Amino acid sequence: MQSCRVGTGDDCVSISNASFNIKMRRIECGPGHGISIGSLGKDRSVAAVANVVLEQATVRNAQNGVSNVVFRHITGTATRAEAIKLACSDAVPCKGIVLGDIDIRREGGDGGEVQAVCNAVTGLDEERHDEQGKDDAVRHTEL
């Protein structure tokens, strides 16, 4: 999906179970619900989505914040130090976000460090969750 403008009042893009190798580039989204990866793992069922790439996207006037999303086992390179950016609004914050096992290196010889920048985001402490093995033992952490 490339060079698209979508404003349906619903999901601009909806990615569901068994979605693999999806590349989206230069997407303008809104108004609507935003770009959704959802309805996964309902009632503790197993669900899989892999190799989803989103580049150069603009989401405007989204009705929903992002919630219960896990970004895990991500590798790659970034041209800027700010490799991950979750820019949520104070009015519609992102909740239940997990960042784990992410190995992104700075492109250009030195392989320097990169950072995640998050605004109005709360998440789960994955290490504590893994140690306890229970959802009720997970504590919320400001990212």
Beta strands, then each sheet from edge to edge (+ up, - down):
strand 1: 2-6
strand 2: 11-15
strand 3: 19-29
strand 4: 34-37
strand 5: 49-59
strand 6: 70-78
strand 7: 82-87
strand 8: 94-106
strand 9: 115-119
strand 10: 121-124
strand 11: 140-142
sheet 1: 1+ 3+ 5+
sheet 2: 2+ 4+
sheet 3: 6+ 8+ 10+ 11-
sheet 4: 7+ 9+
end
